[in-house]
Amino acid sequence: MNESERITESEARKIVAKAEAAFLAADVPRILSMFTPDIVVRYADFPEMRGLDALEKFLRARFARQKGYRLKKTFRAVTGNIIGDSWEGQWEDVKTGKKMIGRGMEFLTIVNGKCAIWEAVFNASEPDGAPATPLT
């Protein structure tokens, strides 16, 4: 990484806010526009995904399952071109009708203004329930 790829804290906060808004709207085209064509996604215990087509399939399945999705992302840190944030979400699971909550951490590796690697861990559960991952 050269100096020109370093992201300022202000830039990182804007990227996190932009992602929060796009995910809140479940706007798949807008979300995909924030990623490189060769995006690598390592999302919790799901198999690694590569490319926008795989990411789009995952996102559409996820949003089809999450009714009334609400999200809050919190910027945590930036180092070089890697942004760290935490998030909390709430939704109703379309298949089960249960209210769900999720919390996680993610790292976004940014190249030329877009996310090239998205790595995330999370826990999802019913409020006061045991963790589960009912997203797709």
C-alpha positions, 0 to 999 in steps of 0.5 A: 500500500502506498501513501495515496491509498491511506484513508483519513478518519473523516473519509472512513466515517463517511464510508461507514455512514454511506454503507449504513444508509445503503443497508438501511434502505436494502438498496442492493444496487447502491450497496454493490456500487461500493464494492470492487468487481472482484470483491472478496467477502468473508462473512461470519461462517458463510462460505467465502464469496468472490465477485459482485454476482456472488455478493448480490445473490447473498444480499438479495437472499438476506434482505428477503429474509429480513423484514423491517431491517434497522441498523446502526453502524459505529466507526471504530478505527482506520489504519492505512486503507482498512476501516473497522466498525461495529454494527447492531441490527434488528429485524423480523425473520420472514420465515419464522416471524420472530423478532431478531437482533444482530451484532457484529464487527467488520473490516473493510479493505478499501482500494480506489475508494471501494471495498475490495475485501469485506470481512465480518463476524456477527451474532444473531439471536432472538432478543434474550435468545440463543445465538443463531444465523438466520440470514439466508 
